[in-house]
Amino acid sequence: MPTQTLNSLAKAASPYLRSAMHQPIHWYEWGEEAFAAAKRENKPMLLDIGAVWCHWCHVMDRESYDDPEVAQIVNDNFIAVKVDRDERPDIDSRYQVAVSSISGQGGWPLTAFLTPDGKPFYGGTYFPPDDHWGRPGFKRVLLSIANAYREKHGDVVEQAKMVEGAISHAESFTGRSAQFSPRVIDAIVKSALQMFDSTNGGFGQAPKFPHPAVLDLLIERYAQTGNEELHEVFATTLERMANGGVYDQLAGGFHRYSVDERWVVPHFEKMCYDNSELLKNYVHAYQATGSEFFAAIARDIIRWMDEWLSNREHGGFYASQDADYSLEDDGDYFTWTVQEAQEVLTEEEAKIACLYYDINEVGEMHHNPAKNVPYVRASVEEIARRLNLAPERVQELLNSAKKKMYAARLKRPTPYVDKTVYVGWNALCVSAYLEAAKVLALDHARRFALHSLDRVLSEGWQPESGLRHVIAYSDAHAGGRIIPGVLDDYAFISLACLDAYEATGDLSYFKFAKRIADAMLEKFFDQVSGGFFDTEQTVGSEKLLGVLGARRKPFQDSPTPAGNSIAAIAMLRLHAYTNDESYRDKAEQTLEVFAGLAEQYGIFGATYGIAAVHFSRPHTQVMIIGSDELAAQLYSAASASFAFSRSVIKLAANEAVTQNLPPALAETIPNLPGICSGKTTAVICSGFSCQPPVFDLESLKRLLEEVREKNL
């Protein structure tokens, strides 16, 4: 049997690129070598952007790029470049704009055709191998594009110029658009209320994405105002999602989105950043409502992340889990037939499980109608009434069935877990774990979050060069170029370090936050017009290949929180700890860059709305000083309710000294009466002044309520 020849992607580090190493395409990684070849041979470039978790990327790989006939067309007529969108978000974001301006759609796989200097002139997303579903076949597209490049070169160049103009204008935000107004918060909330699906929860129609940022904004507004309409929106949405198939009912954790409006049939890939942001939603909903249901889902998300997306030894959160375990599979790992359930359960368990999870002879999966997506169809109480059983017995059988089904599922071929450790995504997970640990008293989550952050800072940060985007790839033997951090990495890590400081009282985390935020200002802030660019723009470096020189200030949540809004929040939180007005000024300039347009984005600008809340009210620090049981009770009481602009920090008496506090607190806390008495104390500081210390639970609760009412 002849040895299969590997292409150049065998040397890549990205798991998505390495998955294509066996293809007969002469792939290049993005870089100067590919551009030099295109110019030397005067060939257009074929750019494929995808991700290892992307189902349709793998479909197109199998149908087209594995096909020797397609490979021959590509190799003869194009210089082919493959990009991992997780590894290179800077490339993906710009070419997404380009293809959207050409075809009206974006997504993955992204298929773009470029001039030899990387300017896009045609593109789309998935192309079937032959004419199908109203889409032109890929072979026909390839031959048509190659012919157009040769025969109508002037038209191609003209089209490329037009598309380049669209890229340059997209999210360029070249100047202050308006004076900031807190009215934008109400406008974003109003947009959410108008888009709310009162029947199924969520916003808009299918396909349905979770939109964690707007849920957080609604929860916080409800916590502050008690508006029942807001409660209806976020509670219905979070309940329907958690009971739907978009939530993994057996293992925990959320799939990426639902293809239907009822949250039943998901796209089965699971991303660390979706789960980190939804974890915060459920923690905050628990704070706002006291509902144990929300707390249970939060703990269950952590269960899944602990088991599947965590490097328990070294620290760090993995990137994602695939939807499928093979090219023939379409969610089969996660779905069930009646027979499959009956084979692993007793007759009594199967009856309960099939009623609870709605497992029937005909399920929801089109490729295999017998397959069912487990979701909560009927409550334990309903099933108990229907079968004339005690609810406790139904719950007992359901618990047993769930454990057996999960154990059986673990024996199936398992979808790939991408163990790449991305700096920014890890920061989101660290912040979410610390938030859950604080509110739900989960010490193991706190320890792992800090362990992970320590690893990211140790391996991903160098004071001279800054942050890296990736600190470890899924294949431990893969090499990989050092990819500089983008704005998201800096902004998310700055907040994670502040969260770690608040969780521990360890000033080293505050110092890291400040250093990284200062580097972010130096590398990304637009000193002329305000706001943050998404990448460093270094003349003469590889970053400027193709359209990477286009200036971009990310504003829209997509689905991770927008970099500019998070950067503004980081500036505001640093201002609260330093009383350095330059941080607040940079935040204000950033908010004003987008102020004239923010309302138009509605729920997609929700993180901007959260930044607006931070800007519109003073940051409040609740300091708990002491180490006894009362100190623990005061800490729990201060952490029980939810507000964006409030932090809770617990220190031992000997830690509440000038050299162990950030500048703004160092000026106030050690000088307050009673701090050095050794008595357990709570202090509320806001707007760079502190109220007199209190020494009991009721006094602290009263003061917290006064602060809430004052900030309305």
N, C-alpha and C positions, 0 to 999 in steps of 0.2 A: 504494500500500500504506500503510495507516494506521500512524502512529508508535505503538509500544507504550508504554504508560504505565508508568513505574517507580513502585514504592512507596517508602516512606520509608527502606527498608534500602539504597537507593542511596547514602545518606549515611554508612552504617556503615563501619567500618574492617576488621572481621573478615571474612575470606574466606568463612566459612560463612554469615554474614548476607548478604553481598553476593551470594552465589549465589542468594538468594531474591528479589532486587530486582525480577525480572520477574513474580513471581507476582501473581495478582489478589487476594490476601489484603491487607487493610489492616494490615500488620505494624507493630508498635512495637518499638523496642529496649527493654530493661529500663531503667526510669527513672520519674521522678515524673510525666511526661506520660502514660504508660500507666495508672498507678494513678489519676490524676486523672480520666481519661476513663472508666475503669470505674466509679468512684464517681458521677460526674456522670450517666452513662447507666444506672446500676444494672444492669450486665451482668457476668456471670461472666467470668473471664479464661481464655483458652486459652494455656498455656505450652508451647512446643516447645523442648526443649534437645537439641542435637546437636553435630556437629563436621564439619569439611570432609572428614575422612578416613573418615567413617562411611558404609558402603555402604547400610545400611537407612534411614539418614536421607535419602539421596538417592532411594531407592525411594519412601519416603512422600511426599517432595516431589513427585516425578513423578506418582504415582498419585492423590494427594489434594490437595495444596496448589496444584498447577498446574491443577486441575480447576475450571472456572468454577462448576459446580453446588455443589461443596464450598465454594468461596470465598464464594458467596452466603450459604450457611448460616452460615459463620463470621462474615462481616461483619455479618449481621443480628442475630446472637445473642451475640457474644463480643467482647471486646477481646483481640486476638491479640498475643502477645509471643514473640519468638524470641531465644534465648540460645545463644551459643557456649560450650560447656563448657570449652574450653581457655582462652578469654579470661576466663571468670567461674567458676572452680572453687568459689568460695564459694556461688554460687547453685545450681550443680549438686549439690554434696554434700548440701545440705539437702533439696532436692526429690527427690533419689534416695531418701533415707530415707523421705520422705512417701509416694512411690509404692510403695515396697517394703512399707510397712505396710498399704497399701490392697490391692495386687494380689499381693503375694508375690514380685514380680520388679522388677528395675531394669535399667538399661542405656540404650542410645541407639538410636533417638530416644526421649527421655523426653517423654511427653505427659501433662500435668497440667492439671486444671481447678481454678481458684481462685476464692474469693470476691473481691469488688472490693478488699479490703484484702490480698490475696495469700495467704490461708490455703487450702491444698489440701484438697479434699474428694473427688476422684476422679482416677484416672489409670491409665496403663499405659505400654507402650513403643510398639512398632509396631502400628498398626491397619491392616488391609487396607481398600481402598475399599468393598468389599461383604463380606457374611458369607463367611468363608473360613477353612480350617484350624482350625475350632473357635473362631475369634475373631470377635467382632461387627464388622460393617462400620463404617467411620468415620462415614459419613453418619448411620447409625442411632444411633451413640454421641452424636454432636453434638446431634441433635434430642432424644434422651432426656435429656441433661444440661441442655439449655436448658429443656426442659419441667419437669424436676425443680427447677431453680432458681426457676422461676416458681410452680409449683404446690405444691412441698413445701419451701419455703424454710427452715422450722424444722428439718427433718431435715438439710438441707444444712449449716446453721450448726452443728448438733450434731456432725455427722461431721467438720467442719473442726476443731472443738475437740479431738476425739479424736486426729486426725492431728497436730495441733500439739503435743499432749502427747507423741506418739511421737517427734517431731523433738527436742523439748526433752530427752528422756531419752537419745537416741542419742548416744553418745560425749560425754556431758556431763562424766563423771568429776569429780564435785564435791568429792571429798576424798581424802586418803590412804587407799588401800584395804588396804594391808598393808606390813609392813617388807620392804624389798628382800632377796631371796635369790638368789645365783648359781645355785641349783638350776633356775631357769627356763631356763637355757641347755640343760641336759640334757633338760628337758621338751620344748622346741621341737625339739631334735634327734630325740628319740624319736618325736614326731609325724611328722616327715619320714620316718623309717625305716618307720613303720607305713603311710604313704600311698604309699610308693615303688612304682612299677610296674617290677618287676624284668625284665619282658620288653621293654618299650619305653622305659624311662627316664621320668623325670618323676614327677608326683605326682597321684594320683587318676585318674579316667577322663576321657573326652572331654566337653566341649572342654578342651584342655590349654594352660595358660599356663606360661611359663618359671619364675616365682618366683625371680628372681635373688638376692634377699636370703638366702633359706634355702640356696641353693647356695653363696653366699659363706661362710655360717656353717659349713656342712659342710666346705668346703675348708679353712678355717682350723683347725677342730677336728682334721681329719686331719693338717694340717701340724704341729700341736703334739703330737699323740698317736700318729700312725702307725696309727690304727684302720682296718683294711682294709675293714670294713663301710661306713664313711663313704666311703672311696675308691670302692667299687663303686657307691654311689648317685650321687655327683656325676660320676664319669667316664662311667658308662653314660648318664646324662642328657645331658651335654654332647656326647658322641659321637653319640647318636641324633638329637639336635636338629640338630647341624651337618650330618649326613648326610641329614636329612629335607627335605621340601618346605617346611617352615616356615623353612628357610634358603634364601636366594636363591642357587642354585648357580652362576649366571652372573655376577651383579653383586656378590654379597656382601651381608651384612646380613640381619637377621631380620625376618620378618613378625610381626604382633602376637600371634597364637596359632594353634593347630591345631584344626581341627574334629573330627579323629579322634585316637584314642589313640596312633597310630603316628607322629605328627608329619609326615604326608604332605601333607594338604590344608590349607593355611592360610586364615585371613582375610588377604587380601593387603596390607592397609595396613601401612606400616612407620613406626614412631615413633622419634624420636631418643632418648627416654628408655629404651625397651626395649633399644636397641642400645648405649647408654652403659653400662647396668648389666650386660648380657651381655658386653660388652667386658671389663669388670673380672673377670667370672667366668672367662673364658678366659685372661686374663693370670694370675690367681691360681692357676688349675688348672695352668698351665705352671710357675709357681713351685713348686707343691706336688709335681709329678710329674716335671718335666723333659721331658714329652711335647711334641715338636715339633708334633704335630697341633694342640694347643691354641694354641700360639704362632701357627701359620699362620692359624687361624680369626680370632684377634685382629687380625692384620695385615689380613686380608680385610675385617673389619668396618670398619676404618679406611679401607680403600680405597673402600668404598661411601660412607661418611659424607663423606670428602673430595670425592668426585665429585658427590654428590647433595644433601647436607645442609649444605654449608659455603659461607659467603660468603668466598671466598678473598681478596678485595680488602680488605674492611672488617673482617673477623673476624665471628664469630658462627655459631651452628649453627641451621639451619632446623628447623621443628617436625616435619614428617611428609611422607610421600608417600602419595597415595591408592591404594586398591585397584584402582580402575577409571578408564578414560579417558572413559567415556561412560555414560549411563544404561542402555544396552543391553548393556554389557560386564559380565562377571563374572570378572575375573582373566585375561581373554584375553591381555593384554600379557605376562603371566608364564608362560603355558602353551603347549604345543606339540602339534601333530599329527605323525604320522609323516611325512606329506607335507611339512609345513613344515620339518622337520629335513632331509629328503632334498634339498629345493630349495636349501639353502645349504651342504651338505656334500658331499664326495666320497663315493663308495659305501663306501669303507673307513672313513672318518670316521663316516659315518652308522651303520654297523653297530656300531662301538664306542660311540658316544654313546647309541644307543638301548638297548644292553645296560646301560651304566653308569647312565643316568638313567631306565631303565625306561619308555621311550617306545614305546607299542604302539598297535595299531589302536583298541583300546578303552581309554580313560584313566579318570581319576578325577572329571572334572567332570560333574555331573548335567545342567547346562543344555546341554552339548555333549559327548557321550560320547567323541568323538574326541580331545578335548583332554587332555593329560597334564601333571601337575605334575612337573618334573624333581626327582628325589631320587636318592640313591646306593643303587642296588639290589644291585650287585655290585662287588667290589673289582677293582682293576687286575689283581691276581694271579689272581683267579678267571677273569676274561675272557681273560687270557693263556693259561691252561690250556685253556679251552674252545675257543679259536680257534687254539691251537698257535702262538702268537706270543710273542716275547720281551716281558717286562713293560715294558722300556724303550720298545719300539715302540708298545705299547698306550698308555703314558703320553704319548708324543709325539703320537699321533693324537688322544687325548683333549684335550690342551692346544690343539691346532689347532682341533678341533671347538668347544671352549668359546669361544675367541676369535671364531670365525665366527658362532656362534649369538648371542653377545652383540652383535656388530656388527649382525646382522640385526634383533635385537630393538630396538636403538636407532632403527631406521627406522620402527618401528610407532608409531601414536599413543600418546603417553606419559601415564601418570597424573599428575595435578597434584601439584606439590610446594608445600606451604604454607611460604612463606618467612618467616613470622612468627617473630620472635626473642623467645622467652620467657625471662625472667631465670632462673627456677629450673631449667628444663630445660637451659639453657646451662651452668649451674653443674655439673649432673650430667655433661654431656659433657666439660667442661673437666677435671673430676677424673678421669674415665676415661682421657682422652687423656694426662694427666700420669702416671697410673699405668702405662699401656702404654709411654710414652716412657722411663720410668725402668727398667722391667724388660727391655724389648726393644731399648733403645738406639735409639729412633726420634726423632731430633732434629727432624724436620719436624713430627711430632705435637706435640712440646713447644712449638715455636715457634707453631704455630697455636692451641694451647690458650691460651697466654699472650696472644697477639694478641686472641683472642676475649674473654678475661676482661677485658683492658684496655678493650675497647669496652663491655662490659656495665657496668663500674664507671664509665666516663666518661659514658655516656648514661643509665644506669639508677639511679645513686645520687646523692642530694642530702643532705648532712648535716642540713639543716633539715627536709626532708619524708620522707626515707627512700628505700627502694627502690621502683621501679616494677615492675609485673608483666610488662609488654610494653615493649620498646624499639623495635621496628620491626614493621610489618605487611607481609604478603605483597604487597599492592598499594602500591607506593611513593607513589602519589598519594592514597591513602586517609588521611583525617584520623585521628580517634579520640580519645576521652577518655583522660586519664591515669588508669590503673587502679592503685591502690596495691598494693604487693606483699603477698602473703599469707605465712603462716608458712613454707611450703616455700621461697619465694624467699629469705628471710633465712637459714634454716638451711642450705640447699644452697650459697648463696653464701659463707657463713662458712667452710664446709669447703673450698670451692674455693679461697678465698684462703689458707687454711692449707696446702693442697696446693701452691699456687703458691709460697708462702714456702719450703716444704721443697724444691721443685724448683729454686729459684733462689738461696736465701739472701738475697733482697732483702727487707729489713725492712719496706718499704712495704706489701707484701702482708699481712704479719702485722698491721700497724696497721689496714689495711682490715678484716681478719677481726675484730679486737677491736671496732672502731667499729660494724660491722654487727651483731655479736653483742650488744653493749651496747644498740643500738637495738631489737633483737629482744626483749631482756629488758624494756625499757621499754614496748614496744607490745603484747606478746603474753603475757607471763608472768602467771600468776594468783598474785598476791601472798598471797592468802588460803589457797588450797588446793594450790598447786603445779601444775606442768604449764603447757603453752602452749596458748592459744586459736589457732584457725587464722586469724582475722582481727582487725584492730583493731576495737574497738567504740566508734565515735564517735557519741554521742547527737546526733540532729538531722541526721545526714548521710544520704545516699542509701543507705548500706550497710544501714540498718535497715528498708528496704522489705520487705514480705512477711514471710517468716520468717527474714530475715537476722539478726534480733536473738537468735536461738537460739544459746546458747553451745555451742561444739563444740571438743573437744580430740582431734584426729586421732591414732589409735593404730595402725590397721591399714594394712599395706602395700597399695596399691590402684591400679595396680601400682607406682607410684613409692614410694620409701621413705617411711615415716610421718614426718610433720613433728616430732612430739614426740621420737621416738627419735633423729632426726638432730640436733635441737636439743640433746639431752642429750649426744650425742657431741661436738658443737661445744664445749659447756661444759667437758667433760672434757679435750679437747685444749688449750683455752685455759688451763685450770688447770695443765696440765703445763708450759706455757711462761711462766706468770706467777707460779705459787705463790700465786695469789689464791684463798683458800678459798671465797669467795662463789660462784665458778663451780662448784666441785665440789658445794657445798650445793644450788645450783639444779638440778644434774643429779640429785642424790640425791632431791630432792623430786619431780622429774618422774618418775623411775623408780618411786617409791613410790605415786604416783597410780594407776599401772596394775598394781602388783605383785600384787594379789589376783586379777586377771583375766587376766594375760598368758598363763598356761599354756593357758587355754581357747581362745585364738586359734590355737594351734599354728603352722603354717608362715606364717600370715598376720600373725603378730607377730614375724617373723624379725629385722627391723631392731631391735626391742626386745632380742632376744637378742644382737645385735651390740653394742648399747649396754651390755648387761650385761657382756659380755666386757671392754669398755673400762673399766667401773667396777670390775671385780673384780681387775684387775691394774694395776700402775703403768705409766704410759706410758714408753717407752724411746726416747731419741734417740741415734742413731749419728751422730757428727760426724766427717766426713772433712775434714782441713785440709791443703791442698796443691794443686798444679796440675800435677803431673807424671804420668807413666804409672802409677806406683805408686798415686797418689791415685785414678785412674780404676779401677784394679783393686780397690782397697779399696771404692770406691763400688759396683762391680758385685757384689762378694762380699756386702756388707751388704744389697743389694737383691735378692739371688737367692732368698731364702726369704720366706715370707709369714707375717705376724702383724699382727693388727689394731692393736695398741697399740705399734707401732714406726714411727718415721720415720727417714729417712736424709737428712742435709743435708751438702752439700759446699761448703766455703768456701776461698777462697784465703787464704794466711797473713795477709795484711794486712787481711782481712775479719773475722778472729776476734778482734774488739776489742769492748769493752763497749758502745760507742755503736751497734754494728751487730747486736746480739743482743737477743732478747726477755729480759725481766727475769730469769727463772729461769736461763737459760743465761749471761746477763751476769754473774751472781754466781759462776759456777763456771769456765766455759771459759777466760777470759783468765788465771786464776790457777793453772792446772794447770802442773806442771813440764814443760818441753820444748815448750810451745806456741809460744813465741817463738824457738825455736832455728832455725827455718827448715826443719826436718826434716818430711817428710810424716808425718802423724799420724792415728790413729783413736782416738776417745774414745767410750765408751758411758756415757751418763748415764741414771739411772733413779731415780724417787722423790726427785728434787732433790739427788742426789749423783752424782758421777762417779767411775768407776774410773780407775786410772792409765792414761795413754795407752799405746797399742801402736803399733809401727812396721812391722809386716809382716803378710802375709796370714794365715798360719797362726795367729798370736796372735789376730787379730780373729775368725776362724772359731771358735776355741776359746771365746772370750768369748761370742760369739753363742749357741753351743750351751749354755753355762752359764746364760745368761739364759732360754733356752727351757725348760730343765729346771727352773729355779727357779720359773717361772710356771705349771707344770702344776698 
